[in-house]
Protein backbone atom coordinates (compact mmCIF):
# COMPACT_ATOMS: atom_id res chain seq x y z
CA UNK A 1 0.00 0.00 0.00
CA UNK A 2 2.80 2.40 0.89
CA UNK A 3 4.58 1.49 -2.36
CA UNK A 4 1.54 2.45 -4.47
CA UNK A 5 1.10 5.69 -2.53
CA UNK A 6 4.77 6.61 -3.02
CA UNK A 7 4.69 5.66 -6.69
CA UNK A 8 1.50 7.67 -7.25
CA UNK A 9 2.95 10.67 -5.44
CA UNK A 10 6.12 10.46 -7.54
CA UNK A 11 4.18 10.28 -10.81
CA UNK A 12 2.01 13.24 -9.82
CA UNK A 13 5.09 15.24 -8.89
CA UNK A 14 6.72 14.49 -12.27
CA UNK A 15 3.56 15.54 -14.13
CA UNK A 16 3.25 18.71 -12.04
CA UNK A 17 6.91 19.63 -12.61
CA UNK A 18 6.58 19.03 -16.36
CA UNK A 19 3.90 21.75 -16.55
CA UNK A 20 6.40 24.34 -15.37
CA UNK A 21 9.06 23.02 -17.73
CA UNK A 22 6.73 23.23 -20.74
CA UNK A 23 4.90 26.49 -20.11
CA UNK A 24 7.49 28.58 -18.32
CA UNK A 25 10.48 27.96 -20.60
CA UNK A 26 11.42 30.96 -22.71
CA UNK A 27 11.04 30.41 -26.48
CA UNK A 28 13.70 33.05 -27.19
CA UNK A 29 16.94 31.87 -28.72
CA UNK A 30 19.92 33.80 -27.42
CA UNK A 31 23.32 34.17 -29.06
CA UNK A 32 22.17 34.65 -32.65
CA UNK A 33 23.96 37.15 -34.87
CA UNK A 34 21.78 39.93 -36.32
CA UNK A 35 21.12 39.73 -40.06
CA UNK A 36 21.09 42.86 -42.20
CA UNK A 37 19.93 43.36 -45.77
CA UNK A 38 20.61 46.26 -48.13
CA UNK A 39 17.13 45.92 -49.66
CA UNK A 40 14.31 48.26 -48.67
CA UNK A 41 11.45 46.75 -46.68
CA UNK A 42 8.70 45.19 -48.83
CA UNK A 43 5.92 47.00 -46.92
CA UNK A 44 5.41 49.93 -44.58
CA UNK A 45 3.20 48.02 -42.17
CA UNK A 46 3.16 44.62 -40.58
CA UNK A 47 -0.06 42.87 -39.57
CA UNK A 48 0.51 40.18 -36.99
CA UNK A 49 -2.27 37.81 -35.97
CA UNK A 50 -1.83 36.17 -32.59
CA UNK A 51 -4.38 33.59 -31.57
CA UNK A 52 -3.97 31.24 -28.66
CA UNK A 53 -4.41 27.66 -29.78
CA UNK A 54 -4.47 28.49 -33.50
CA UNK A 55 -2.05 25.97 -34.91
CA UNK A 56 -1.29 25.50 -38.60
CA UNK A 57 -2.58 21.93 -38.64
CA UNK A 58 -5.99 23.20 -37.46
CA UNK A 59 -6.25 25.28 -40.63
CA UNK A 60 -5.52 22.35 -42.93
CA UNK A 61 -7.92 19.87 -41.29
CA UNK A 62 -11.54 19.70 -42.35
CA UNK A 63 -14.48 18.98 -40.06
CA UNK A 64 -16.97 16.09 -40.37
CA UNK A 65 -18.84 17.79 -43.25
CA UNK A 66 -15.70 18.53 -45.26
CA UNK A 67 -15.75 22.25 -44.40
CA UNK A 68 -12.87 24.26 -43.04
CA UNK A 69 -13.05 25.72 -39.54
CA UNK A 70 -11.43 28.95 -40.79
CA UNK A 71 -12.34 29.20 -44.49
CA UNK A 72 -10.94 32.68 -45.12
CA UNK A 73 -7.54 31.96 -43.58
CA UNK A 74 -7.41 28.51 -45.21
CA UNK A 75 -8.13 30.09 -48.60
CA UNK A 76 -5.25 32.51 -48.15
CA UNK A 77 -2.93 29.69 -47.09
CA UNK A 78 -3.90 27.41 -49.98
CA UNK A 79 -4.23 29.92 -52.83
CA UNK A 80 -2.77 33.34 -52.09
CA UNK A 81 0.01 32.85 -49.54
CA UNK A 82 3.64 32.82 -50.53
CA UNK A 83 6.08 30.65 -48.66
Secondary structure, 3 states (H helix, E strand, C coil): CHHHHHHHHHHHHHHHHHHHHHHCCCCCCCCCCCCCCCCCCCCCCCCCCCCCCCCHHHHHCECCCCCECCHHHHHHHHHHCCC
